[in-house]
Each structure stands twice: as structure tokens, then as C-alpha cells.
Amino acid sequence: MIDVLEFSLSFEGNSADEHQLDFYDVAQAIAGFQRSLALTTHLVLTGNIITQAPSLKAAQILALPPEEGSWKIKAAVVLTAAYHVLTLPHDTPLGHLVYSSYDYVVKETLGFHVDYDKSLGRSYDEIRRRYGEDSNVPILQQSQLDSVLEKCEPSIRSMHRPIHASKTAIEAKISCTLPRGERLVGEPLTDETFEYLEYTRSSDDIENVLGKVSSYNINTFKGRLFLYDEGRPIPFIISDTARTANTVNKIVESLKQNAVNRNSAVGNISCRAIKYFSRTGRLKRILITEVQ
């Protein structure tokens, strides 16, 4: 059993196959890797969102020696004394929770949906079962993880630099060491995932959308709306002119009904919204202008 959780960022294709990458680009990529991992780890361990990686509490992220024969950088997440009750080896529920949270952040940032209950929900259930009240681990709501997504998006974009800027690599992968071997974190980083992050176009008209609220942050007026015609939750923000008590009440009521019974039509809300798409036409988010 090890007492750290290892993550790695590796590049493949073009010059990376000859163990060479543009220095500036890979420096930006490594900084983005560390920052996104630090912000996610801090949220998991403390329940708080930070914006600067040096503000990380309750853990350290250490750089490990590069792996010979490839272009791979390794990072070790090590807990501080505040979490002596739960060490962070790769085969504990807490280790899997950090992995699942980072996987959620990377996938959702790149536009791939993750079922919160089936991933992080199960990790929290295992921690409750094994450690009870001694775990020291705050139980995160989906809205908290959604809030850290926008903080991590610039960092995940930076991790694409060797791919889209100097083109000294074709693909990058983030992985984590778990009991059954290395597991991919998120999805591979490619030109296509960079395009998804970089390019956005809006719909020409305000359209009707129907769905149920799956998460909502009362401080930012942002959340996620499960749209039936998409079959997945879509990020939303309420426009300035629509931020009324009536609108917020309808949003919160939909979230409440969805939490009680996800399979019921009770809690559906109809909205007027502007849609925002990636270059390939994938819906990225919506701006709600009215809740009907």
C-alpha cells in the first residue's frame, strides 16, 4: 500500500514520440495540470473553492521524476496532518473520491456528461460506511463541483498547448493509479476537445427549452438543466433581466422535485433561452431569459 495518490499527464504523437515538446507549451500544460488538480483536491478535502493553486490546504502536490522512455509528468497528492484519520493510498475510498472528482471536472469541462450519483455518490457512500463521523471529508453537492469547473477551464485549456500551438504532440492523457492499474481521467485531450473549449457560437433566436434542474448555485445564478431533447444536463446561467424572485423560485422548486423523484414529470420547467454551440454543433450551455 502506498501513502500517496499518483496522477500523470502524458503526451503522444509528433515530436512527443521522440521525447521532445516545445518548452513553453509544455510548461503551460504542466502548470494547468497542477492548478486543476489542486483546485479539485482542495474542494474535495475542505468543501471550499479557491482560485489560486498555492492556496491549496490539507494536501501537497509533489512532482515526481519523469518516466523514462516517454513524455510523461507525474504528480503525487499527499495529505497533511489534518487528514491523519484517512490516508490517501490508491485503494481507499478517499483516494477514489479524489480520482472521481477530478474525472468529473475534466469530463464535464470537455463536454462529456458524468452521472454524479453513480460516480461520486458511491464514493461518499463508501466513506460513510467505512469511517462514519471520523472521515473529516465534507459531502459535496453537485453544484459545488459545477462551480469549480469554470475555475479549472482555463487550466484544462492550457494543457492542450503542445497539441494546438506548437503541434509537438497530437494527444494528451491524464491518468491515475488505482488498485486495478492506471485509469484514464476524463477523456483524451485532442484538437477536437480544444475546439470545444475555444469556439462558441450562439443561436440566432431565443428558443423554447424543456427540462428539469439538476443543480443550481444561488450565488452565481448558474446551474445545470437536464434537457429532454439532449438527453443530458446542460449548463445554464440566468440572464440579468430574468433574475427575479419568481424565476429563482421556479428554478429551486424544479431542483427540489428532481431530487425527490427523477423519473417524474413533476418539476419540469419551460424556459426561453439562447443556446451556445461548439464548432461541431454540440450544445455547450444556455442563457435563460425567461422561465414560463
C-alpha positions in Angstrom: 0.0 0.0 0.0 1.3 3.5 -0.9 0.6 6.6 1.0 0.1 8.9 -2.0 -2.2 9.1 -4.9 -0.4 9.4 -8.3 -1.7 11.3 -11.3 0.1 11.6 -14.6 -0.1 13.8 -17.7 1.4 12.2 -20.9 1.7 13.4 -24.5 1.8 11.3 -27.6 2.4 11.8 -31.4 4.6 14.1 -33.4 7.7 15.2 -31.5 6.4 13.8 -28.2 7.1 10.3 -29.6 10.8 11.3 -29.8 10.6 12.6 -26.2 10.5 16.3 -27.3 7.9 19.0 -26.7 8.0 22.8 -27.1 9.4 24.1 -23.8 7.0 27.0 -23.3 3.9 24.9 -24.3 4.7 22.0 -22.0 5.4 24.5 -19.2 1.9 25.9 -19.6 0.5 22.4 -19.8 2.1 21.3 -16.6 1.0 24.5 -14.8 -2.6 23.8 -15.9 -2.3 20.2 -14.8 -1.1 21.2 -11.3 -3.7 24.0 -10.9 -6.7 22.0 -12.0 -5.7 19.1 -9.7 -5.0 21.5 -6.8 -8.4 23.3 -7.1 -10.3 20.0 -7.3 -8.3 18.4 -4.4 -8.9 21.4 -2.2 -12.6 21.3 -2.8 -12.8 17.6 -2.0 -10.9 17.9 1.2 -12.3 21.2 2.6 -15.5 21.9 0.8 -14.2 25.3 -0.3 -13.4 26.7 -3.7 -10.1 28.5 -4.3 -8.8 30.3 -7.4 -5.0 30.1 -6.8 -3.2 26.8 -6.6 -0.8 27.9 -3.8 -3.9 28.3 -1.6 -4.3 24.5 -1.5 -4.9 23.3 2.1 -4.9 19.8 3.6 -2.7 18.3 0.9 0.5 18.8 -1.1 1.0 18.1 -4.8 4.6 16.9 -5.5 6.3 16.5 -8.8 7.8 13.0 -9.3 10.7 12.1 -11.6 9.6 11.8 -15.3 9.1 8.3 -16.6 11.9 7.1 -18.9 11.0 6.4 -22.5 8.0 8.6 -22.7 6.9 12.2 -22.3 5.0 11.9 -19.0 5.0 14.1 -15.9 3.8 12.5 -12.6 2.2 14.3 -9.7 1.7 12.8 -6.2 -1.1 14.1 -3.9 -0.1 13.8 -0.3 -2.4 14.6 2.7 -1.2 16.8 5.5 -1.6 16.1 9.2 -5.1 17.4 9.2 -6.2 14.3 7.5 -4.3 11.7 9.5 -7.5 9.7 10.1 -7.7 9.0 6.4 -4.5 8.4 4.5 -4.7 8.7 0.7 -3.5 5.4 -0.7 -4.8 4.4 -4.1 -7.1 1.7 -2.6 -9.0 3.8 -0.1 -12.5 5.4 -0.6 -10.9 8.8 -0.2 -8.3 8.1 -2.9 -11.1 7.0 -5.2 -13.1 10.1 -4.3 -10.3 12.5 -5.4 -9.9 10.5 -8.6 -13.7 10.5 -9.3 -13.9 14.3 -8.6 -11.0 15.1 -11.0 -12.5 12.8 -13.6 -15.9 14.6 -13.2 -14.2 18.1 -13.6 -12.2 17.1 -16.7 -15.0 15.3 -18.4 -17.6 17.9 -17.8 -15.2 20.7 -18.8 -14.6 18.9 -22.1 -18.4 18.5 -22.7 -18.8 14.8 -21.6 -21.6 14.1 -19.1 -20.9 12.3 -15.8 -23.7 10.8 -13.6 -22.9 12.4 -10.2 -24.8 9.8 -8.2 -23.1 6.8 -9.9 -19.6 8.2 -9.6 -19.1 10.5 -6.6 -22.3 9.4 -4.8 -20.9 5.9 -4.5 -17.6 7.1 -3.2 -19.3 9.1 -0.5 -21.5 6.1 0.5 -18.3 4.0 0.9 -16.6 6.7 3.1 -19.7 7.0 5.3 -19.8 3.2 5.7 -16.2 2.7 6.5 -15.3 5.8 8.6 -18.6 7.2 9.8 -18.2 10.6 11.5 -14.4 10.3 11.7 -13.8 10.9 8.0 -13.4 14.7 8.1 -14.5 14.7 4.5 -17.2 17.3 3.6 -20.0 15.9 1.4 -20.0 18.0 -1.8 -23.2 18.9 -3.6 -23.1 18.7 -7.4 -23.4 22.4 -7.6 -20.1 22.9 -5.8 -18.3 20.7 -8.3 -20.0 22.6 -11.1 -18.7 25.8 -9.6 -15.1 24.7 -9.7 -15.5 23.7 -13.4 -15.3 27.3 -14.7 -12.2 27.9 -12.4 -10.5 24.9 -14.0 -11.5 25.5 -17.6 -8.5 27.9 -18.4 -6.1 25.3 -16.9 -7.5 22.5 -18.9 -7.3 24.7 -22.0 -3.6 25.3 -21.2 -3.0 21.5 -21.1 -3.8 21.5 -24.8 -0.9 23.9 -25.8 1.5 21.3 -27.1 -1.3 20.0 -29.2 -2.8 23.2 -30.7 0.0 25.7 -30.5 3.4 24.2 -31.4 1.7 20.9 -32.5 4.6 19.0 -30.9 2.0 16.4 -29.8 -1.2 15.0 -31.1 -2.9 13.8 -28.0 -2.6 14.0 -24.2 -3.9 11.8 -21.5 -4.4 12.2 -17.8 -4.3 9.0 -15.7 -4.5 7.9 -12.1 -3.0 4.9 -10.3 -5.8 2.8 -8.8 -5.9 -0.7 -7.4 -6.7 -2.3 -10.8 -4.0 -0.3 -12.6 -3.9 3.0 -14.3 -7.3 4.6 -15.2 -7.9 7.4 -17.6 -9.1 10.7 -16.1 -11.6 12.4 -18.2 -11.2 11.9 -22.0 -8.0 12.3 -24.1 -7.1 15.9 -24.9 -7.1 16.4 -28.7 -7.6 19.2 -31.3 -11.3 18.4 -31.1 -11.5 18.9 -27.3 -9.6 22.2 -27.7 -12.0 23.3 -30.3 -14.9 22.6 -28.0 -13.3 24.8 -25.3 -12.1 27.5 -27.6 -15.0 28.1 -30.0 -18.6 29.1 -29.2 -21.4 30.4 -31.4 -24.9 31.5 -30.2 -28.3 30.7 -31.7 -29.8 33.4 -33.9 -33.1 33.3 -31.9 -34.3 32.8 -28.4 -35.8 29.3 -28.3 -38.1 27.2 -26.0 -36.4 24.5 -23.9 -38.0 22.0 -21.6 -36.2 20.2 -18.7 -35.6 19.7 -15.0 -33.0 21.4 -12.9 -30.2 19.0 -11.7 -28.0 21.6 -9.9 -28.2 25.3 -9.0 -25.9 27.8 -7.2 -27.9 30.6 -5.6 -24.8 32.9 -5.5 -23.9 32.7 -9.2 -27.3 32.1 -10.8 -25.7 29.2 -12.6 -26.7 25.5 -12.7 -27.5 22.6 -14.9 -30.8 21.8 -16.7 -31.5 18.3 -17.9 -32.9 18.9 -21.4 -35.1 16.1 -22.7 -34.2 16.8 -26.4 -30.5 16.5 -25.5 -30.8 13.6 -23.0 -28.2 15.2 -20.7 -27.7 18.1 -18.3 -26.7 21.4 -19.9 -25.0 24.3 -18.0 -27.2 27.4 -17.7 -27.0 30.9 -16.3 -30.0 33.1 -15.7 -29.7 36.4 -17.6 -29.5 39.6 -15.6 -33.0 40.7 -16.6 -34.5 37.3 -15.6 -33.1 37.2 -12.1 -36.4 37.8 -10.3 -37.8 36.1 -7.2 -40.4 34.3 -9.3 -37.7 32.9 -11.7 -35.5 31.7 -8.8 -38.4 30.1 -7.0 -39.3 28.1 -10.1 -35.7 27.0 -10.6 -35.4 25.9 -6.9 -38.7 24.1 -7.0 -37.7 22.2 -10.1 -34.4 21.2 -8.4 -36.3 20.1 -5.3 -38.8 17.9 -7.3 -36.0 16.4 -9.3 -34.2 15.4 -6.1 -37.3 13.7 -4.8 -38.2 11.8 -8.0 -36.0 12.0 -11.1 -38.4 9.9 -13.2 -41.4 12.1 -12.5 -42.6 14.9 -14.9 -43.3 16.9 -11.8 -40.7 19.7 -11.7 -40.4 20.2 -15.4 -39.9 23.8 -16.4 -40.2 25.5 -19.7 -37.7 28.3 -20.4 -36.9 30.8 -23.2 -33.2 30.6 -23.8 -30.3 31.5 -26.1 -28.3 28.4 -27.0 -24.5 28.3 -27.3 -22.8 25.6 -29.5 -19.4 24.3 -30.2 -18.0 24.3 -33.8 -19.3 20.8 -34.3 -22.8 21.8 -33.3 -22.7 20.3 -29.8 -24.8 22.3 -27.3 -22.4 23.7 -24.7 -24.7 25.9 -22.5 -27.8 28.1 -22.4 -28.6 31.6 -21.2 -32.1 31.6 -19.7 -34.0 34.8 -20.5 -37.4 33.7 -19.1 -38.9 30.8 -17.1 -42.5 30.3 -18.2 
